Amino acid sequence: MFEILGITSQALFGQLLIGLINGAFYAMLSLGLAVIFGMLNIINFTHGALYMIGAFVAWMLLNYLGVGYWWALVISPIVTGALGVLIERFMLSRLRDLDHLYGLLLTFGLALIFEGLFRQKFGSSGLPYRPPAELTGGTNLGFMFLPNYRAWVISFSLVVCLGTWYAIEHTRLGSYLRAATENPALVQAFGINVSRMITLTYGFGVGLAALAGVLAAPIYQVNPLMGSNIIIVVFAVVVIGGMGSILGSIITGFALGVAEGLTKVFYPEASSTVIFVIMAIVLLIRPTGLFGRSS
Amino acid sequence: MDKSAMLKVSGLQAWYGESHILHGVDIEVRQGEVVTLLGRNGAGKTTTIKSIMGMVAEREGSISFNGHETINWPSNRIAKAGIAICPEERGIFSSLNVEENLLLPPTVQPGGLSVEEIFTLFPNLKERITSQGTKLSGGEQQMLAIGRILRTGARLLLLDEPTEGLAPVIIQQISRTISRLKEAGFTILLVEQNFRFAATVADRYYVMEGGKVIDEIDNAHLEQHVDKLNEYLGV
């Protein structure tokens, strides 16, 4: 145990850990948003609601079908991603040639509908979801106590984020995605079904949100409002990182989670506003975000 | 249809929104030929090849490729049938490096050139393989735009103004490349305003004006029609 500026290492690293956990969720959610914005040019306000649905699917799998956490990690992103595919196919695809505002309004409306339906069915007090038995308990690192589940969330999120970044920046499929972001008509004329690729990309982005939802379920309670609580911060992360920037979303997500956690230690009053203060400063200095490219 | 006609376009009309651009284009390209669409700016040359490629949403008439009617096909299906386009603005992707740009179009048929063969045609590309696509010079970008469609196995190449804005020495290199592609059995439909360049490679010329073909000239009779061509092109 040691102290910095009168703050114990337990308190400091405890908040740092919470910051990293929040950062992991910010990174995964903003990554999905960045992928969707990059490809579809849609500001997806449904993203928070789909994160919430991901958590609820895990809860329902456990309570209705007896399917546990590990399978939920696989099934929930697929089920929620399939819902995303339907949303893209039957709704968003019809707005492709219209102004951004229409997509924004549609996804905002859908988010309100999803939230309303889940509140009607499950109330808004939150439902408990236990972490898997393999990840209960924790490890004493000497300077702090590290709960196993939280260590798992941070490392797994990091692997998923870096895997997604690698797939987009260093694979053939990723080059199709990047090229289609620039000039979809030409990519289509090379023989690639861009329309299908857009639908699947949306489904993938939604699947990432659902995966974050499953990871979050044992930490926060499963709550119909969990999406709307986090989505505004995630949008701030995307703006700070640079709209559409994959690596920007990941780095900014984790960094802002940590910044928020450290603010809680040193100046708790500012902890809920620090991200928005950073956003305002970044927008003043670099309107395209830290990692964004000017068009 | 002529047995050897690979592409036959009849009564092709096309629109961009309210603007009626093509008013009944009729052209034919035979297997192994290099055919050039000549005409002034706004004559409808680019719209014609974009329509053949399925890149113009509103089009009517008939486009027959190897006996298949493609007028209602989406562009990805047309590409898979064996037509490839090198667009006017080159279409190099800035978020991709040279190698990624080169490997982007998927193989649609066997018989395309290997990457090594493309590097033999365009040695500059090999030296700049890791550079960002849009950091290349205009000539290198044009080589990349042509090179990447040679990989796909497409047998009909639509080249839209490949010499636009390039230095004479690069134009000569592109001329040699087109001649080699012709020898290798590729069929090429070329859009050009540079008649001197087109004369070095083309078998036949269609002259377009106001969204229609107004004349057809065979390369063998070119000398006799030079004055007329100059008048058409406003030279």
HADDOCK unambig.tbl for C-alpha pairs under 7 A between the chains (distance, minus, plus):
assign (segid A and resid 175 and name CA) (segid B and resid 96 and name CA) 6.76 0.50 0.50
assign (segid A and resid 175 and name CA) (segid B and resid 100 and name CA) 6.72 0.50 0.50
assign (segid A and resid 176 and name CA) (segid B and resid 104 and name CA) 6.81 0.50 0.50
assign (segid A and resid 178 and name CA) (segid B and resid 95 and name CA) 6.47 0.50 0.50
assign (segid A and resid 179 and name CA) (segid B and resid 93 and name CA) 6.01 0.50 0.50
assign (segid A and resid 182 and name CA) (segid B and resid 93 and name CA) 6.88 0.50 0.50
assign (segid A and resid 185 and name CA) (segid B and resid 55 and name CA) 6.89 0.50 0.50
assign (segid A and resid 188 and name CA) (segid B and resid 75 and name CA) 6.10 0.50 0.50
assign (segid A and resid 188 and name CA) (segid B and resid 76 and name CA) 5.08 0.50 0.50
assign (segid A and resid 189 and name CA) (segid B and resid 53 and name CA) 6.85 0.50 0.50
assign (segid A and resid 189 and name CA) (segid B and resid 75 and name CA) 4.79 0.50 0.50
assign (segid A and resid 189 and name CA) (segid B and resid 76 and name CA) 5.05 0.50 0.50
assign (segid A and resid 189 and name CA) (segid B and resid 79 and name CA) 5.99 0.50 0.50
assign (segid A and resid 190 and name CA) (segid B and resid 76 and name CA) 6.19 0.50 0.50
assign (segid A and resid 190 and name CA) (segid B and resid 79 and name CA) 5.74 0.50 0.50
assign (segid A and resid 190 and name CA) (segid B and resid 84 and name CA) 6.83 0.50 0.50
assign (segid A and resid 190 and name CA) (segid B and resid 105 and name CA) 5.17 0.50 0.50
assign (segid A and resid 190 and name CA) (segid B and resid 106 and name CA) 6.99 0.50 0.50
assign (segid A and resid 191 and name CA) (segid B and resid 75 and name CA) 6.93 0.50 0.50
assign (segid A and resid 191 and name CA) (segid B and resid 76 and name CA) 3.72 0.50 0.50
assign (segid A and resid 191 and name CA) (segid B and resid 77 and name CA) 6.27 0.50 0.50
assign (segid A and resid 191 and name CA) (segid B and resid 79 and name CA) 4.83 0.50 0.50
assign (segid A and resid 191 and name CA) (segid B and resid 80 and name CA) 5.59 0.50 0.50
assign (segid A and resid 191 and name CA) (segid B and resid 106 and name CA) 6.84 0.50 0.50
assign (segid A and resid 192 and name CA) (segid B and resid 76 and name CA) 5.54 0.50 0.50
assign (segid A and resid 193 and name CA) (segid B and resid 76 and name CA) 6.10 0.50 0.50
